[in-house]
């Protein structure tokens, strides 16, 4: 699966490691060194996974995280806080603010790749669920109308309406299958 990763961090040595890690695996990515620029890239680049440092000058990663979750349209974005903050209270704060995952620097490269893969998979699942929830809602409305029609029609039309109901239910079952099935 093609995935797009956005990295926002002001630590040049960390960015060098992440750049090498993503480039060597041919993972599409962009890197920026501050939250203000990063906010714009979230909208224009539309990443699947955001690796976000907590401690940055001017706007902290935690502030950006809060903004993304409250104000921005890209709510399916999977956000991994990547920080040297290792205390339980910090981790709880990050999750309460909207982080999807949390990893402490320094980190094993294999673990980071696994977390990115997992994040991309979760984002894909969220998008699938959102899209299909809308479709299922419409299908349920149509089914309700067909059932109402069934109640109101005479016996000669009931077989046709029942077949339409069966077809719609079969279609709804197809929608509920995950893209991985």
Buried (B, 14 or more C-beta within 10 A) or exposed (E): EEBBBBBBBBBEEBBEBBEEBBEEEEBEBBBBBBBEEBBEBBEEBEBBBBBBBBEBEEBBBBBBBEBBBEEEEBEBBBBBBBBEBEEEEBBEBBEEBBBBBBBBBEBEBEEBBEBBBBBBBBBBBBEBEEEBEEBBEEBEEBBEEBEEBBEEEEEEEEEEBEEBBEEBEEBBEEBEEEEEE
